[in-house]
Amino acid sequence: MKKLAVLILLCAAFASLAISDATPPKDSQFIFARVQFTMGARWLWSFQEEPWHHDYPFSEDFVLTILREVTGIHAPGDSYKIVQLDSDEIFKYPFLYFSEPGFMELKAKEVTNLREWFNRGGFAVFDDFRMRDMDNLRRQMHDVLPDRAFFRLTQDHPIFNTFYQIDSIEMDPPYYQGQMVPEFWGLNDKDGRLIAVANHNNDLGEFFEWVDKGEMPFQPAAKATRLMVNYLIYGLAH
C-alpha cells in the first residue's frame, strides 16, 4: 500500500511538469490558450491522459480552422498554447479554456493568479465535465471569487446571439445520451459582465476532436461549433 501511494505521488508530480509542445505563430491574431491546473490524485484511477489535456490538440486545430474561415480572424491552425495556471503567462491571453474542471484542486498561487486574470478582464470556458463535477467547480471558483456564484444561462443571454443566433440551447451530449442533460452556467463579475461559461454535462472538445473524422453526429457537433465561436467572439468583445 505504501508503494502504491508513493507511485501515485510520483505520477502526480511528473504530470505537473507537462508543457505545451506548440509554438504559436507570432502574427496570429488569436491564441487558443488551454490551462494546465493542479489536480487531485483521483484522476489517476480513471484516465491514462491528464484530464486537463483531453482532446488536445485536435479540438484546438478544429476550432481555429472554423474561427478563421467564418470570421476572417488570422489564426493559423497551430495558434494554440498550453499555459500553467500558476504562471504569469496566463496574463498574455484574454481567453482561457479549461478541460475537466471536476478534477481541479487549485493551489494558492493558482487561485490568486486566476482571480487577478478575471479582474483584468479575462474570459474563461469550462468544458468536459459532468454530474457532481459542477459541485467541485463551484468550490474552486468560490476560492477564486468568494462573492460571485454561478447562475443558469438561458436562451435569451446575449452570448447565444453574439455571432451565430442559436435558437435553442437544448442539445445531446457527445456521450451518455439519456443519462445526462447539457446545462450552461455563467459567472458574472461585480459589474454584471459575464466572465465565464461552464458547459456542464457536455464536452464540446469531444465534438471538435471527432466530428472531422466522421465519428460524431452532425447536428449537435454543428451546435457545439457555433457555441464555441460565440464564446470566443463574446469573450474578446466584452
C-alpha positions in Angstrom: 0.0 0.0 0.0 2.8 2.4 0.8 4.5 1.7 -2.5 1.2 2.4 -4.3 0.9 5.7 -2.5 4.4 6.7 -3.5 3.7 5.7 -7.1 0.6 7.9 -7.2 2.5 10.9 -5.7 5.3 10.4 -8.3 2.8 10.3 -11.2 1.1 13.4 -10.0 4.4 15.2 -9.6 5.6 14.3 -13.1 2.2 15.2 -14.5 2.6 18.8 -13.3 5.7 19.2 -15.4 3.8 18.9 -18.7 4.2 21.9 -21.0 3.0 22.9 -24.4 4.5 21.3 -27.4 3.4 24.1 -29.7 4.8 27.5 -30.5 2.1 29.8 -31.8 2.9 31.9 -34.9 3.9 35.4 -33.9 1.5 37.0 -36.4 -1.6 35.2 -35.1 -4.4 37.5 -34.1 -5.8 35.0 -31.6 -4.2 32.3 -29.4 -6.3 29.5 -28.0 -4.9 29.0 -24.5 -5.6 25.8 -22.7 -4.9 25.8 -18.9 -2.9 23.2 -17.1 -4.0 23.2 -13.5 -3.3 21.3 -10.3 -5.5 18.2 -9.9 -6.1 15.7 -7.1 -4.9 12.1 -7.5 -8.4 10.9 -8.3 -7.8 11.2 -12.0 -5.1 8.5 -11.9 -7.7 5.8 -11.3 -9.8 6.9 -14.3 -7.6 8.2 -17.1 -4.3 7.4 -18.8 -4.2 11.0 -20.0 -4.3 14.0 -17.7 -7.9 15.3 -17.8 -6.9 19.0 -18.4 -5.2 17.7 -21.6 -8.2 15.9 -23.1 -8.8 16.3 -26.8 -5.6 18.3 -27.2 -4.6 19.5 -29.8 -7.2 18.2 -32.2 -10.1 20.3 -30.7 -7.8 23.4 -30.9 -7.0 22.8 -34.5 -10.7 22.4 -35.4 -11.8 25.5 -33.6 -9.1 27.6 -35.1 -9.9 26.4 -38.6 -13.6 27.3 -38.1 -12.8 30.6 -36.5 -10.5 31.6 -39.4 -13.0 30.6 -42.0 -16.1 32.2 -40.6 -14.7 35.4 -39.0 -11.6 36.2 -41.1 -9.5 36.4 -37.9 -6.0 35.4 -38.7 -5.5 32.3 -36.6 -3.4 29.6 -38.2 -4.1 26.0 -37.1 -1.2 26.0 -34.7 -2.2 29.1 -32.9 -2.7 27.3 -29.6 -0.8 27.1 -26.3 -0.8 25.3 -23.0 -0.4 27.7 -20.1 0.2 26.8 -16.5 -2.3 28.5 -14.1 0.4 29.4 -11.6 2.4 31.2 -14.2 2.3 34.9 -15.2 2.0 33.7 -18.8 -1.8 33.5 -18.4 -1.9 37.3 -18.4 -0.9 37.2 -22.1 -4.2 35.6 -23.1 -7.7 37.1 -22.7 -9.4 33.8 -23.3 -8.7 30.6 -21.4 -10.0 27.1 -21.9 -10.3 24.6 -19.0 -10.9 20.9 -19.6 -12.3 18.6 -16.9 -12.5 21.2 -14.0 -14.2 18.5 -11.9 -10.6 17.4 -11.1 -9.4 20.8 -10.0 -7.6 21.2 -6.7 -6.2 24.7 -7.1 -3.2 25.8 -5.1 -2.9 29.3 -3.5 -0.8 30.7 -6.4 -3.3 29.4 -9.0 -6.2 30.9 -7.0 -4.6 34.4 -6.8 -3.5 34.3 -10.5 -6.9 33.3 -11.8 -8.6 36.0 -9.6 -6.2 38.7 -10.9 -6.7 37.4 -14.5 -10.5 37.7 -14.2 -10.1 41.2 -12.6 -8.1 42.2 -15.7 -11.0 41.3 -18.0 -10.3 37.7 -18.9 -13.0 35.3 -20.2 -12.9 31.5 -19.4 -14.7 28.4 -20.7 -15.0 25.4 -18.5 -15.7 22.3 -20.6 -15.8 18.5 -20.5 -17.3 17.8 -17.0 -20.4 16.1 -15.7 -22.7 15.2 -12.8 -21.2 16.2 -9.4 -18.2 17.8 -11.1 -20.2 21.0 -11.1 -20.0 21.0 -7.2 -16.2 20.9 -7.4 -16.1 23.7 -9.9 -18.3 25.8 -7.6 -16.0 25.2 -4.7 -12.9 26.0 -6.6 -14.3 29.2 -8.1 -15.6 30.3 -4.7 -12.0 30.3 -3.6 -11.1 32.5 -6.6 -14.1 34.8 -6.4 -15.8 34.4 -3.0 -18.5 37.0 -3.7 -19.6 35.5 -7.0 -21.7 32.5 -7.8 -22.6 30.5 -11.0 -26.1 31.0 -12.4 -28.0 29.1 -15.0 -27.7 30.7 -18.5 -30.9 30.8 -20.5 -31.6 31.1 -24.2 -32.0 34.9 -24.1 -28.5 35.7 -22.9 -26.5 37.7 -25.4 -23.7 35.2 -25.6 -26.0 32.9 -27.6 -26.6 35.6 -30.2 -23.2 37.3 -30.4 -22.1 35.9 -33.8 -24.4 33.0 -34.5 -28.1 33.2 -33.5 -28.6 30.0 -31.6 -32.3 29.3 -31.5 -32.2 26.6 -28.8 -29.5 25.6 -26.3 -31.0 22.2 -25.9 -28.7 19.6 -27.3 -27.5 16.0 -26.9 -24.1 15.4 -25.3 -21.4 13.5 -27.2 -21.8 10.5 -24.9 -24.1 9.2 -22.1 -27.1 10.2 -24.1 -30.2 9.7 -22.0 -28.1 9.8 -18.8 -27.3 13.5 -18.6 -28.7 16.7 -20.0 -26.3 19.5 -21.0 -26.6 22.7 -19.0 -25.0 26.1 -19.4 -23.8 28.1 -16.4 -22.4 31.6 -16.2 -20.3 33.6 -13.8 -20.5 37.4 -13.7 -18.1 39.9 -12.3 -19.2 42.6 -9.8 -20.3 44.8 -12.7 -22.6 42.1 -14.2 -20.2 41.3 -17.1 -20.2 37.6 -18.0 -16.6 36.3 -17.4 -17.0 32.6 -17.6 -19.2 29.9 -19.2 -19.4 26.3 -17.9 -20.6 23.5 -20.2 -22.0 21.1 -17.6 -22.9 17.6 -18.7 -21.3 18.3 -22.0 -18.0 18.1 -23.8 -17.5 20.5 -26.8 -13.9 19.4 -27.1 -15.0 15.8 -27.8 -17.2 17.0 -30.6 -14.4 19.1 -32.1 -11.9 16.2 -32.0 -14.1 13.6 -33.6 -16.5 15.4 -35.9 -13.8 16.0 -38.5 -13.2 12.2 -38.5 -16.8 11.4 -39.2 -17.4 9.9 -35.8 -19.9 12.5 -34.3 -23.5 13.2 -35.3 -23.5 16.4 -37.4 -26.3 18.5 -35.8 -25.0 18.5 -32.2 -21.4 18.9 -33.4 -22.5 21.9 -35.5 -24.2 23.4 -32.5 -21.1 22.9 -30.4 -19.1 24.7 -33.0 -21.5 27.6 -33.1 -21.4 27.8 -29.3 -17.6 28.0 -29.2 -17.4 30.6 -31.9 -19.9 32.7 -29.9 -17.9 32.2 -26.7 -14.8 33.4 -28.4 -16.3 36.5 -30.0 -18.2 37.4 -26.9 -15.2 36.9 -24.6 -12.9 39.0 -26.8 -15.5 41.8 -27.4 -16.7 42.3 -23.8 
